[in-house]
Amino acid sequence: MADMTRAVSAMSLKPVLTAENDATAGMSIAPIALNPADKTYSATTTPPGTKYAADSVSLSGSGAATHTIDLTDLTDVEGIALTGQGLEVQEFRVQADSDNAAVIIVSGGDSDPYELFGSGNSMEVTPGGANQARFNDGLVTIDGTTAAIATDIKFAGSGGDSFSYEIIMG
């Protein structure tokens, strides 16, 4: 379905798609910015990277606003639904638009938090800024089925603020 090389607009990753967002069938993902080692992920790399999701979001409303993503209910760059169930976040990047009124705060979601930065911790991205983190199999498995549910990442800022994010899971 996705037999091409495609650069993601306004982002830093260049997914090399050769199958339906499934590295087990030959897809590899190669970050090209902020990446001196030219890291590439696949089903056979350590750590593995088999799923890639990216999106651009505008926070709606006025005043404080939030947006939560569920790692078990994402869409890839081709618009195909995907789940991170049973995987770990290996790399995460968020970029805030330069004309934002406030910082974008990234944290675990309110109901089923996936704690990228440890329990109760968050990361702030200033207007025009970008933060990227590589976790090397250091996070918990994305789990939407047991009592230890960990699936949600929350983005908080001001209504009208925009940001883009990228996630590699494996």
Secondary structure, DSSP 8 states (H G I E B T S, - for coil): ---EE---TTSSEEEEE-SSS-GGGT-EEEE-SS-TT---B-TTSSS---EEEEEEEE--SSSEEEEEEETTSEE-TTS-EE--TT--EEEEEEEE-TT-SS-EEEEE-SSSB--TTSTT-EEEE-TT-EEEEE-TT-S---BSSSTT-B-EEEEEEETT-EEEEEEEE-
